[in-house]
Amino acid sequence: AGTVQKYVKASKLGEALLAPLEEALVKLKHLGDVDVNCIIDEQGKAWPLELTMRWGWPAQNIMLTTHRGDPCEWMLNACEGEDTLEVDYSIAAGIVCTLPDSSDPEELVDIPVVISQKAREFVHPQAVKIAKLPSMKGEQVIDKHTWATAGDYLLVVTGLGKTVRQACERAYKSIKEVHVPDLGWRDDIGEKLEEEIPELQKHGYAMEFRYG
């Protein structure tokens, strides 16, 4: 339903869980994302739970909102062994926007999606397509190519900030610029971090995160 992420230049968690995999990944000629899901116990030890070797969402939408430059050029360079990625080190939040479940999939298709121009940068389409739908031009109804729904997990809206609270507030502000009938989303993304960040920082993790 959403999450909070941040690029960092150094990471205790990365050194504990990801760095030990580097040699094996290089031998396998792996190119791409590596996600190590984990938990931190009360003594501060990190325990890996699973590996995900794909660029999943909403994680990749949140990453892209912090990337600078042409994403296609960066990915091509990465495949050729060159690291040209430039990122914004702000805290980034992402919120998944959905439509209600329906027993008839056709009910979730061809609903107009209207987004204000100022929010476009932070809206990442998922189950969205271009469709020719009726639209108003003055007092006349015309057929016009526009964004339309193509499923229930519709889009991800992101926000950047110096703190978790600021990033989330900016994402929620952009959601208000998205107009789709019956659009829904979680309204508590990032809130648990107010208590969790201090606990993690006691053990030297998430040191570059601030809640508010």
C-alpha positions as a printed Julia matrix, in Angstrom:
212×3 Matrix{Float64}:
   0.0     0.0     0.0
   3.03    2.29    0.28
   6.36    2.77    2.0
   9.23    5.16    2.74
  12.73    4.86    1.27
  16.02    6.76    1.1
  19.29    6.49   -0.78
  22.31    6.61    1.52
  26.05    6.76    0.85
  26.9     4.3     3.65
  24.72    1.76    5.42
  25.36   -0.49    8.42
  22.48   -2.66    7.26
  23.9    -2.88    3.74
  27.3    -3.89    5.07
  25.73   -6.58    7.25
  23.39   -8.15    4.7
  24.17   -7.06    1.16
  27.96   -6.68    1.06
  28.57  -10.4     1.88
  26.6   -11.3    -1.28
  28.66   -9.08   -3.61
  31.28  -11.65   -4.62
  28.68  -14.32   -5.39
  26.52  -11.86   -7.37
  29.51  -10.77   -9.44
  30.4   -14.4   -10.21
  26.82  -15.0   -11.3
  27.07  -11.88  -13.53
  23.92  -10.54  -11.91
  22.78   -7.18  -13.24
  19.8    -5.6   -11.56
  18.1    -4.91   -8.28
  18.76   -6.91   -5.11
  16.4    -6.52   -2.17
  17.19   -8.22    1.15
  14.1    -8.22    3.34
  15.0    -8.44    7.02
  14.09   -7.79   10.65
  16.18   -6.3    13.46
  15.95   -8.07   16.83
  16.05   -6.38   20.26
  19.82   -6.86   20.44
  20.31   -5.04   17.13
  21.16   -8.09   15.02
  19.85   -8.06   11.45
  18.19  -11.27   10.26
  17.61  -11.74    6.5
  14.21  -13.2     5.59
  14.18  -13.31    1.79
  15.88  -12.11   -1.38
  13.96  -10.42   -4.19
  15.85  -10.09   -7.48
  13.43   -7.85   -9.31
  12.69   -4.16   -9.6
   9.3    -4.34   -7.9
   6.77   -1.66   -7.25
   6.01    0.64   -5.49
   9.74    0.51   -4.63
  10.9     1.29   -8.18
   8.43    4.18   -8.5
   9.81    5.7    -5.3
  13.39    5.17   -6.49
  12.68    6.81   -9.84
  11.31    9.94   -8.21
  14.78   10.44   -6.64
  16.75    9.66   -9.82
  18.25   12.44  -11.9
  18.77   12.36  -15.66
  17.51    9.96  -18.33
  16.48    6.63  -16.73
  16.99    4.7   -19.97
  20.55    6.0   -20.31
  21.35    5.04  -16.72
  19.94    1.51  -17.15
  21.83    0.99  -20.43
  25.05    2.14  -18.79
  24.42   -0.22  -15.84
  23.99   -3.18  -18.22
  27.34   -2.28  -19.76
  29.03   -2.16  -16.35
  29.14    1.62  -15.91
  27.58    3.35  -12.89
  26.26    6.77  -13.94
  23.32    6.94  -11.53
  22.77   10.31   -9.85
  20.18   10.53   -7.07
  18.49   12.92   -4.69
  19.27   11.92   -1.09
  15.95   13.21    0.23
  13.56   10.89    2.06
  11.0     9.57   -0.43
   7.47    8.32    0.25
   5.22    6.38   -2.09
   1.49    5.7    -1.76
  -0.43    3.16   -3.85
  -3.82    4.33   -5.13
  -6.42    1.71   -5.96
  -9.98    1.15   -7.08
 -12.47   -0.96   -5.07
 -12.53   -4.71   -5.74
 -15.06   -5.83   -8.31
 -16.34   -9.24   -9.39
 -16.48   -7.87  -12.94
 -13.02   -6.77  -14.18
 -14.66   -4.73  -16.95
 -16.01   -2.34  -14.31
 -12.41   -1.27  -13.57
 -11.57   -0.4   -17.19
 -11.94    2.86  -19.14
 -12.64    5.15  -16.19
 -11.1     8.59  -16.91
  -7.99    9.53  -14.93
  -7.51   13.29  -14.54
  -4.28   14.65  -13.04
  -3.33   18.3   -12.62
  -0.18   19.36  -14.42
   1.64   20.36  -11.22
   1.31   16.81   -9.82
   2.33   14.87  -12.96
   5.98   14.6   -11.87
   4.96   12.64   -8.77
   2.27   10.38  -10.28
   3.47    7.01  -11.6
   0.89    5.06  -13.64
   0.53    1.31  -13.18
  -2.85    0.0   -14.37
  -3.35    2.99  -16.67
  -3.68    3.2   -20.44
  -4.49    5.73  -23.16
  -8.09    5.41  -24.35
 -10.46    7.38  -26.55
 -13.23    8.56  -24.24
 -15.99   11.18  -24.29
 -14.74   14.56  -23.07
 -16.14   18.06  -22.8
 -14.82   20.8   -25.09
 -16.7    23.88  -23.99
 -20.34   22.79  -24.17
 -19.66   20.09  -26.77
 -18.99   16.39  -26.1
 -16.06   15.06  -28.14
 -14.01   11.86  -28.23
 -10.49   12.49  -26.92
  -7.45   10.32  -26.17
  -6.84   10.49  -22.43
  -5.54    8.5   -19.46
  -7.95    5.76  -18.39
  -7.99    2.92  -15.89
  -6.9    -0.59  -16.9
  -7.25   -2.4   -13.56
  -7.51   -1.9    -9.82
  -3.93   -1.11   -8.69
  -3.98    2.18  -10.5
  -0.94    4.3    -9.71
   1.72    5.31   -7.17
   2.0     8.89   -5.91
   5.36    9.96   -4.45
   6.74   12.82   -2.4
  10.21   13.99   -1.33
  11.25   15.75    1.87
  13.89   16.28    4.52
  11.82   14.21    6.96
   9.44   11.26    6.73
   6.53   13.48    7.71
   7.34   16.08    5.05
   7.75   13.46    2.3
   4.44   11.79    3.19
   2.57   15.1     3.45
   3.79   16.08   -0.02
   2.69   12.73   -1.45
  -0.77   13.05    0.1
  -1.01   16.61   -1.23
  -0.33   15.33   -4.76
  -3.02   12.64   -4.39
  -5.53   15.46   -4.07
  -4.56   16.46   -7.61
  -5.61   13.02   -8.94
  -9.28   12.7    -9.86
 -10.76    9.23  -10.35
 -14.19    8.11   -9.03
 -13.89    5.87   -5.92
 -10.1     6.2    -5.75
  -8.73    4.83   -2.47
  -5.45    4.78   -0.54
  -4.0     4.15    2.93
  -3.85    7.31    5.03
  -1.2     6.14    7.52
   1.9     5.52    5.4
   5.07    6.31    7.38
   3.34    6.94   10.71
   4.84    3.9    12.49
   8.31    5.26   11.76
   7.84    7.94   14.42
   8.44    5.18   16.99
  10.51    2.78   14.89
  13.26    5.14   13.7
  14.52    5.93   17.25
  14.53    2.19   18.06
  16.58    1.4    14.93
  18.96    4.28   15.6
  19.75    2.86   19.05
  21.5     0.06   17.14
  23.15    2.29   14.53
  20.61    1.72   11.72
  18.64    4.31    9.7
  20.93    7.07   10.94
  20.07    9.4     8.03
  16.33    9.19    8.67
  14.33   11.8    10.6
  10.64   11.47   11.24
   9.62   15.12   11.67
